Amino acid sequence: QLVGWFVTEGWWQRWRDRRYPRLSQSICNPSNVEKIHSVLNQLGGHYSAWEAPSKPGYKPHVNFYIRKPLADRLASACPEKALTLSFVLSLPAHQLSLLVSTMLAGDGHVRPDGRFQFIQNAGDTLEAFRVACLLLGISTGLSKHGNGFTVTSRKASRAWLRHGTLGPVNYSGDVWCPEVAEYGTWVARRNGQIFITGNSKAIPLTLETLALHPIRVL
């Protein structure tokens, strides 16, 4: 949760030869302010907070100043204030779900029907968030939003496998051809699109898996 709040509502503040993690939340979101207080207290209470006065064009907000050892843990988890793929892949499912829900509270919106939108600039945080959704079984779409992008969840109970078009490609270099023993398929991402693919040798195994255990592939 702390990482989720930091990558969406935080920043690194430099002082002399060190930098310190900071968080800020508008008092117009009192539930978020309380959630941040709660998370920091559960992790040992190594922080201080104060309410910054309003400025022209800005509403009052609460600043959180995070101290050691939490500061060191944030520096290890997200050194550039960006969510990393390695951190996402290290989390069990329940922690991954907490991360996604926290990031939505920071830079997202959940609709009454349960679908959500997450707005973020292009970069590691956006891509790692999409991978986190994938690992949780959440299908998402990506669209342009000003200078950034919006990740929108899809409310679907089915998925389709679409066969791509084949054709010659002029290429010089190594071609990797991985194989997965059990199902013959894996999830890949290319040019921003996440899809299911597999080795051509595994097509019979893939069809057999679809017939016997469709949920394992879909």
Disulfide bonds with the S-S distance in Angstrom:
none
